[in-house]
Amino acid sequence: MKKIFLISLLILCSTYLSWAQDISTSKEIKIGLLMSFQLKEQLIDDTNKVAEPAIVNSVLPSLQFYEGALMAINHLKDNKVKFVITDLGKDSTSTVTALQKAINDTCDFYFAMVPSNCNLMLMKFIKRCKRPVISLNSIPQALMKVNSGLWLATPSNLTQLKQFSNYLFTTDSNANYLVIHRNDKKEEQLVNFIYSELDSLTGKSSRIAKFNFKAATWDLLKSKLSSKKENYIIVPTNDESFLTTVVELLVANKGNYKITLCGLPSWEGFESISPLELTGLKTTIFNGYFIDYNLASVKEFRQDYIDEYHADPIANSFIGYDMVNYILQNSESMKVDTEVFENNYQCVSGQSFLFERSNSGGCVENKFFNVLRYDTDRLVKQNK
């Protein structure tokens, strides 16, 4: 597999060199990649002739995005696409240096995977290039509000929290809502945001409450539950150990109470909690990108990708494929000051694009998100 990745890097490097020489006369659509490929490091001769060349793990998201994008243009008959690589290197210093360099040829569009500590430099780059720059990473709310050239491939964290709160309320507006907290500074921000959203939706009803789980017992928790209505117990934590404690208490005592446990995208990666227990609690989470591996389109893409690269595609591979196809279908309407967006592209992953401008003068955000429920050994999408 490492050999296949190295071949991709060699193609990437040769592509960069040849296009850099002739790009000013090109009439094709030019797509810039602001990502870390660490090309110099990858192509250094390996003194160990027996071992395969090592691929630095940190470049794999960029590389697999590029491979997915290549699959998109390989399927085209008429459109011509050229990628222009800005290699961000291996640290923040090299990233800043790369983004500060003069833009010799402005691309039509850019994709960016920039470390969070370099977001301000990315904003300066966007203002200089005056072209849509699609970030694959999250961007702080303050920066989202002031840069019309910024696009987000997936919804921001706050957008997802707001959408999830609205989904819970519209699904069962008569339910009982309990937001769990434990005086953790980072978690308190999430707790307060979710509580505020639900409090507003319920009209400041007594059916929405906070519960401090510190030194909690079942009797204390039970007093906050409804014996007749559905109880949405929302635990905005990324701490697997803490969640395990909550799950154990609920599983051991819930009896006939109707309980739906609600949480964050990070829960999908937790390994110490039994999926059967999460299924029994009707555990529901959300995220900005979900791949339904039962779809025929996903199975076909996976097989094509494996045949081509001898590796299973990750989420970035699907995003690379879908985003490049979206751009090619809507290139004429994608401008820095665009206000109306085409959202008619059906992603191979089963996703959709729902691009909207966040506010006047602000960024463009893909607000399509997923609500997922545990079903034994898999997650099942709940919203359309």
N, C-alpha and C positions, 0 to 999 in steps of 0.2 A: 504493500500500500504506500510506503514511503517513496518508493521509486515513482509511482504514479504521481504523487504530489510534487516530486522534484521535477518531473516532466512538465507539469502544469506551470511551475515556477519558471522553468526555462522558456516555455511558450510566452509567459507573461513578460519576461525580461526582453525577449527578442521582439515581441509586439511593441513594447514601450520604445525600444531603440529605433525600429523601422518607422513607426508612426511619428516619433518625435522629429525625424528628418523631413517628413513630407506633409506634415499635418496642416500647414498654412494654406496649401492648395486644395485640400480635401473638401468635397461637397457633401460628404456623408454626415450623419448625425454623430456627434462626438460626445461621449460620456466619460466624465472624469471620475476616477476612483481615488478618494482621499482616505487611504487605509494603510495599515502596517503590513507590509510584505517582507521587510528585512531582506531584500534581494541580495545585498552584498554578503550578508552572513550566511544565507542559504547556499550560495554558490561557491563558497570557499572550499578548496580541495580537502577531502577527508583523508587524513593520513592513515586511518585504519581501513585497509582495503577490503577486509572481510565484512565489516559491519556496513549496513545500509546507511546512506546519508541521513542524518537526523533532521527532522522537520520540527522547528520550534513550535510548541503548542499554541503560543499566543498569536501566530499568524493564520491558524486554521480557519477561524471565522471569516477572515478576509478572503482567504484562498477559496473556500467553499462558496462564498457569495459570488466570486468571480467565475467559478466553474458553473454555477447555476445560470449566471448571466450569459456565459458562452453557449450553453445549451439553448437559450432563448434565441440568440442570433443565428445559431446553426440551423434552426428550423425555418428560417426566413428565406424567401425566394427573391424578393425585390429590394427590401430595405438593406442599406449598407450601414454598418455601425463600426465605429472605431473607439476603442478604450484608450484613454490617456491616464497614465499612472502617476500619482504623486505618492511616493513611498514615504510614509510617516516614520519609518525606522522603529527603534525598539524602546524609546523612552520619551518623556515629555519634552526634553531639550531638542531632540531630532524632530519631533512633531511640530514644535513652534517654528523651528528653522525652516521646515518644509512649507508650512502655511504662510510664512512671511515672504517667501521668494516671489519675485515678480511673475505675473501670469503671462507667459509668452503667447499662449493661444487659449482664449476663453472657450470652454466647452459649452455645449448646449444645455447639459445637465450634469450634476455631480451627485455621487453617493459618498457619504462620509461615515467613518467609524473612528471617532476621535475620543481620546481619554477625557473624562469629565473635567480634569484640571486644566484642559486646554480649550474649553468651550468658548471662552471670550475671544481667543485667537480665531476660532472657527467663525464666530460672528463677524469679525473684521474681514475675514476672507470672503464671506458671503456678500458683504457690502461692496467689496472691491470687484468681485467677478460679475455681480448683477445678473446672476442666473439662479434658477431653482437649485438648491442644495438639499438633498434628501438624507436626513440623518437616520441611521439605523440604531442609534443609542438614544437614551432619554436625555432631555434638555430641561434645565430649570425653568419654572414658570415665568420668572422675571425676564428671561431671554426670549421665551416664546412670544411674549407680548410686543416685542419691539423690532422684530425682523421679518419683513414680508417675504424675503427670499428663502426662508427656512421651511422645509417640509419635514414632517415626522412620519416615518413608515408605519409606526404603530402608535396607539394612543398613549398620552402621558399617564403617569401614575395617578395623578389627581382626577383626570378625566375618567379613568377606569373605576376609581373609587366612587365617583359621582354616579356613573352609569350603573354600577353594581348596586348601590343604595337604591336607586330608582327602580331597578329590576326587582329587588326584594319587595319593595312597597307595592308595585303594580301587580306582582304575582299574587300577593295576598295582603291587601290593604287593611284587613281586619286582624292581622296577626299581632303577636306580642314580640317586641324586639329588645334584646338584651345585649349590650356591648361590653365585653369583658376587658378589664384593664388591671394593671398591677404596679402603677406608679413608675413605669419605665419611661424615661424622657422621650426616646424616639417613638415608642409605641403610643404615647399620649397624644402626639400630633395626629396620628391616624385615628385614634379613638375619638378625639374631639371633632375631627372632620366628618367621620361617618355619623356620629351622634347628631351633629348639626344638620347634616343632610336629611336624616330620617326624622329628626325633630321638626324640620320644616315641612316635610312631606306629610307627616301625620297631624300637622296642625297643633304642634306642641302637646301631643296627647300623652296621657299617663302610660300608654302602651310602649313607650320607648324609655329605656333606663340604662344607666351605667351600673356595672357591678365590679367592685374591687375584689379580685381573686386572691389577694394576699391573705394567707391563713384561712382560706375559705373552707367551709364544710358543706355537705349536701343540704343540710337543713337551712343554712343561710341562702344558698342558691335557690332552693325550692320555693322559698318565700317570694321570689321574684318571677316565678313561672306561672303561666296560666294552665289550669287543669283542663280547659275546654278548647282553647285556641292553639294554633301552631306557634311554637316558640322558636324564633330565629335567634340563635346564640352566635354572635359575631365575635371572633377572636382575631384581631388584627396584629398578629405576631409572626416573626420570622424565626422564632426560637423553637426548634424541634422538641427540646426537653420540656419546655413550658407547655407546649401543645399536648405532649404526651400525658402530662399531669391532668390537663383539662379533659382529654378524651377518656382517660381511665375513670375519672369521677363520674362522667356522664354515662358511660357504658355500664358501670356497676350499679347505678341508682335510678336511671331514667324511668324504668317501669312503663307505665301507660302514658307518660307525658309525650306529647307530640313535639319532637325536637328536630330542627334542621341546623346543623353546625356549618358556619360560614367562615371562610378565610381568604388567604392571599395566594398569589401565583406560586410563591416559593414552596408551598406545601406539596406540590407535584413532585419535588425532588426529595422529600423526606422518606427515609427507609426504615425507621424503627417503629413506625406505627402501622398496625395491621390494616390493610385495605378493607378487610371484612368489617372491622370495627368502624371505619370511616363510612363504609356503605350503610351500615346499620344506623348511623346517625344522619343519613341523607346529606353527607358532607358536600358542600357546594363552594366552589372557588371560581376565580375568573382569571383571564389573562388577555393580552393583546394579540397573541398569535397562537393558533392551535391547528395542528395537522391531524386530520381524521384519516388514519391509516387503513380504514375499511373502504374508502372511496376508490373507485376504479381509476380515477385520474391520478391519485397519489401512488397507487400500485404501479401504474404505467411509468410515471416519472421516476420512481425509485429504481425500477428495473433498468430504464434507459441510463440513469445516472451511474448505477453499479456497473453496467456494461461498459460505460465510457471511462470511469475513474476507479473502478474496483474498490469502492468505499460507499457506505450508506450515507445518503445526504442528511445534513442537519437542517435546522430551521432556516439558517442563512442561505442555504442552497435553494430552497423553495422561494425565499424572498427575492433572491437575485434573479431567478427565472421570471417570477411574476412581475416584479417592479420594472424590469427591462421591457417586458411585453406591454405593460401598461403605458410606459413612456412612448413606445413606438406607435401605439394606437392613438395616443392623445398628445403627441408632441406639439401640435399646432396651438393647442389650448393651454398648455402648461407654461405660463409666464409668471414673472415675479409678482405682478399686480393682478393676477387672475382672481376673480371673485366667484365664478360659477365653474364647477368642476364636473367632469365626466366620471361617473362611478358605475360604468356598465361592464367592467371587466370582471370575469369570474376566475378567481385564482385556482390554480391546479390543486392547491392544498385544501380547497373547500371554503377558504376565506372570501371576503369581498373587500373592496376599497370603498371607504366612505369619507372622502376628503372634504374638509370644511375649513374655512379660515376662522381662526379662534376669535379674533376681534379685528377691528379696523387697524391696519398697519401691522398686524401680528402674523404669526406663522400659519402655515397650512398643516392641519393635523388629520391623520387617518383615524376616525373615531369608531371604526368597527372593532368590537371586542366580543369576547366569548364568555359565556357562563357555562361552567362544567360541573357535572355531578359524578361522584365516585360510584362505579357499578362493578364491584368485585375487583377485577384486575385491570380495569380501564376507566377512562373518563368519557362521559357522554355529554355532548353539547346540548344545552337546554334552550338557548335562545336562537332566534332565526337570524 
